[in-house]
Amino acid sequence: MERGRRVPAAGVAAVRLVAASGGGRRGAVPAGCDVHGRHGAVVAGHLAAGHGRTGRGERSGARRRRAHHADAAARPGAVGATGGRRNHASRSARLLFRDFRGPDAAVVQEFTPGRAPSGVDLQNFTGNFESVPPYEGHPQGRVLYGTAPRRAPDPAFVRMVEAQGVQPALTIDTSWLLVGHVDETVHVVRAGNERGWTLAVADPRLAVDLLRRAQRAGEGGQRLFAGTSTERKPTVDALLADQGFLAGNEQAARHIDDQIGVLLRETGLSRGGLVRVPVLYATISADRGGPEGAIAYSPGVANGLSLTGRDYAAPDPHGPKVRGRDLFRVESEEALAAGGVRVQWVENVAWSHLAGGEVHCATNALRDTSGGTPWWRTAPSR
């Protein structure tokens, strides 16, 4: 990719639905997968960049090819009620089948029949199935998802993804996160490098350093999240005096270091070219006595939505202020501006952050994917 060339929606990617068993023709529907839509069209649902992601499906008679991305995807075990099958759809699935499905738009769900819903199923939401844009050796980019031996997505869902043959999967460990999605820590953004893109990554160490900067500037008594609906509004001094909190953020930083190591090795990106944005983490349990995991304590700047290649909608971090300026905002804006990206701050504390998500988790995007060679006419990558 030439220097300065625009990256469509900060990383276009898509999937071809083929039978995971290996015997089906390209475009066939995997077993256990419901398909609805005009002319039997299949939505090759967005498994694409978290970041301006796009999915492409071939839809008969469509003047423009558009795709739908829904991070609030249904859990495994949820299917649409068709052909006499019982409707086990979750609320988010019902919304998609009811409101999105229509002319030239279909909805697909893949799951392991009989698999009991559990916290593990959070890893099947498409906030955990993203992509990186094309680069040398991978003309359609690669699917990116989080997994680990002790906590992995539904195997049928993974088989469906791997059966596409267009975007070989790239995986990182997200099991240390309570929710466990890749969009909690990384996001593809525009860059001025040769390939035209890089990764924005959450950086807890940077966030703690900014707290210390505020304290040195005499702002230690200032409260984070001031003006929001959250009950917790700790002071800078209180957070820096909490050794357990600091240790938890260092641990989160080490997990992110491991993720970055994999991503750099697999993509060839340079460490110095990454865009680091401040995010504080906390370790909690969703249920009393249940397993613990890390969540974004401050709204996760990396968990936003690319509106265009140059405009990024990020959750307002409500960080510490020095001379009236939010240090988390300033650091993020400057880092992203280096690659030509403008930040549009979104207030999402009440409607998403307090529920464990951010802007990216709680938004859907329609993308115009017309133009260029349709991905489904390209040869598989394997």
N, C-alpha and C positions, 0 to 999 in steps of 0.2 A: 504494500500500500504506500502511495507516494506521501511525502511529508505534507502535512496540512490537509490532506484529503478528508472530507467529511465522513464520519462514521454514521450511517443511517441509524437513527434512534439509539445511538451509542452501542450498537451491537445487535444486528439482526440474526436471528437463528430460528430454526423450525425443525419439525420432525415429520417423517413419513410414517404412516401407520401400516405396519405389516404384521402378519401373524407371527407371534413370538415362538411358535412351535417350529417355524422354519419351512412349513409346507405351503403357506399361503402366498398368493400373488401380492405384488406391491400394491398397497392401498387396501388390502383385505383387513377385516376387523378381527383383532385378537379375541380369543375365547374369554368370556366373562366381561365383555366390553359392550356397552349400549351405545348405539349410534342413532342420532335423530337428525333429520335435516332434509331440505329440498333436494329432490332427485337422488336421494341416498348419499348426499355429499358427506364426506368425512372431514371434520375439523381436525387438522393436524395441530392440535392445541399448542398453545404457546408453552414451549419448554425453553424459553429463551431468556436472553439477558435480563437481568434484574434491573434493568438499566435501560431502559428503552427497549424492552424486549418485544419481540414480535413473533408471532407464529404465523405460519402460512398454511392454508388448506385450499385445495382446488375446488372451486364451487362453480357449478354449471351456470352459464348465462350471466355471470357477475360482470358488470362493467369495470368495477374496481375490485381487487382482491384485498380484503381486510381481514384482520385477525383479532381475536379476543384473548386478553390475558387476564386471568383471575387468580390472584394469590389465594383467595379464600376458597380453594378447591375443596371438594367433598372428601370425606374420609373413606378409606377402603371399607367395603361392605355396603356402600351406598350406591344404589342403582336407580335409574329412572324407571317408572312403572310403564312398561310397554309389553305388548304381547302376552298380557296376563301375568307378568312377573310382579311380585310383590314390591311395593315401593319402600325401600329402606333409606331413601335419600336424606342426608342431613339438611339443615336449613340452607346452607350455602349451595348445596347441590340443587335443591328445589328451586332456588332463585334462578340458577342458570337454566335449568330445564324449562321453567315457566316463563322467564322474562327475556332471556337472551336467544334461546332457540327459535328459529324462524327461517324465512327465505334466505338461502345461502349461508346459514349459520347452523352449526350442529354442536352437540355436546357429547363428549366421550368420557366414560369412567372405566378404569381398569383396577381390579382388586382381586385378592385371593378369597374365593368363596369360603365362608365359615370362619374366617379370621375375626376374632373378637376385637371390637374397638378398644384401644388403649392409648396411653400417652405416646407410644411409639408411632401411632398413626399420624401424629403431627408432622412427621417427616415426609409424608406424602403430599402435603399441601405444596402448591407450586412455588411458594416462597423458598422452598428447598430444591427446586428444579429450575435452574437458570442456565445461562450459557456464557461462553466467552466468544467474541467475534472471530472471524476468519483470520488465520495466520499461516505461515509457511507449513505445508504438510496437512493443513486442515482447512480446505477451501470453504467449508460450511460452518466453521467454528466447532466448538465442542460443548456438549451438555455438561453442566457443572451441578453436582449435588452433594449433600452431606450424608455421611454414613459412618459406621464403625462396627466392629464385630459384635459388640453387646447392644447396639442400638442402630437398626437399619430400616430403611423404607420397606414397604410391602414388596416381597420378591416378585409378585406378578407385575406390579407397576414398573419395577426395575427392568424386568424382562421385556416389557413393551418398549421402554425407552431404548434399551440396547438393541432391540430387533430392528430399529429404523435404519441402521447402517450408514447414516449420513453424518452424524456428529459423535464420534467416539467419546465415551464418558470420561470425565475428569472428576475425581472425588476428593473431598477433604473431610477431616474429622470435625463434626459438629455435635458430637455426643455430649460434650461438656456444657453445652447451652441447654437451658431448660426447654425452650421450644425446639431448638435444633435445626435452624434453617441457615442456608448459606447467605441469604440476604441480610442476616444480622451483622455480618462482619465485612462483606466485600460487595463492591458495585463497580461495574464497568463504566468508565468515563472517557470522554474525548481527551486526546493528548497531542502534543506537538512532536511526537517521535515518529520514526519511520513508518510504523504500522498504523498510527493514527488513534490509538487507544491505550489505556492503561487501567489499573485498578485503584479505586478509592478503598482504603482499608481503615477499619476502626482501630484507634490507637489509645488504649487505656493509660499508657505511660505518658503520652502527650497530655492527656486530660489532667492527670495528677500534677504534672509540671506546671500547667496553667493555673491550677489551684494554688500552688506554691508562689507563682508569680503574683497572683492577686493578694496573697497574704503578705508578701514582701512590700507590696504597694500600699499596705495599711488597710486592706479591704477584707481582713480575716473575719470580721463580724457580719459580713454580707451573706444573705441567704440565697441559696440556689432555688430555682423554680418559683421565684417571687412572682405574684400576679397570676398564678395558675390555680386550678381547682384541687391540686393534690394537697393532702394534709401534711405530708413530710416536706419541710423546707429547711434543711440543715444549713448551718453556717459553714463557711470555708474552713474556719478553725476547727469545728467539730469533726468534719470529714478527715482532715489531716491529722487529727489526734487519735483517730480510730485505727489502731494497728491492724485489726482484722479486716477492715475495709481496704486498707492499702495492700495488704497481703493478697486479698482476693483479686484486686485489680492487676497485681503483678502476675498472679496465676493466669488470669484471663489473657494478659499480654503474651505469656509464653505459649498458650494454646494458639493464639493468632499467629505468633512467630512460626509455629509448626505448619499452619495453613499456608502462610506466605511461602515457606520453603517449598512446599509441594507445587504451588501455583507458579513460582518463578522457574522451578526445574522443568515443569511441563510446558510452559508457554514461552520461555526465553525472555520474558520481561526483565528489566533491570531493577534491582532493589531501590536504587536512587530515584527511579522514575515513578515509584508509587506515590499516590496522593494519600497522605495520612490525615485523618480527621479525628478530633477528640471525642471519645465516648467513655464514660465511667460505667463500671459493671458492679453488680451485687449478686451474691449467691443466695438463692432462696429455694423453698420447696413449694410446689403448687398445692400440696395437701399435707396436713399435719402428719409427720412421720413418713412422708413419701420421699422419693429420691430428690436430691438437690441438683440444681443447675444454675448457670449464670444467665442473667438478663441484663439488658441495658438499664442502668440506674438513671443516667441522664438520657434524654431522647437521642436515639442512635442516628447520627448524621449520615452514616453510610447506608442506612435503611430507608432511602428515599426513592423518588421516581424521576427518571429522565423524561422530561416533557418533549424535548428535542435533543439533538446532539449538543446543543449549547446551553440549554436551560434545564436546571436540576431542581426539583421540588424536594426540599429537605425538611425534616422535623426541626422546629425551633428548639435548640438545646437548653435554653434558659440557664446559661452558664454564669460564672462570676463576672462582674463588671469592674473595669478600671477606667476611671475618668468617663464614666457613662457608656462605655463600649463593652459589649459581651465578648469576652476573650475566646469562647468556643466558636462564636459566629465569625469573628475576625479571622481566626486561624483557618477555619474551613473555607471561607470566601477567598482568602489569599492563595491557599493551596490549589483550589479548583480553578481559580482565575488563570493560573499559570498555564493551564491547558485550554483556555478559551471557554470555560464553563461558568455561567452565571447562576447564582443560587437564588431561588425563590423560597423564602422561609414560610413554613406552614405550621400553624398552631395545632398540634395533634395530641396534646397531653391527655385531655379528657376523653376524646373519642377513640384513641388507639393506644397511646403509650401505657396508660394505666391498665390496659387489658393485655399487655405483653407484646404489643406490636408497634408499628410506626406507619408513616405515610405509605411506604411500599406495600406493607402487609394488608392495608385496608383499602387499597384503590384498585380499580380495573382500568385498563387502557385499550382503546381501539387504535390500531395502527394502519395506515395506508401502505400496503406492501406491493403496490403496482410498480411496474418498471423492472428492467433487468431480466435475466433468465430465471424462470421459475425453478425453484430448488428441486421440485419433484422430477424435473427432466435431467437432472444431473446424475452422474454415476455415483454409486455408494462409495464411501471412503474406505471400505475394507475389501 
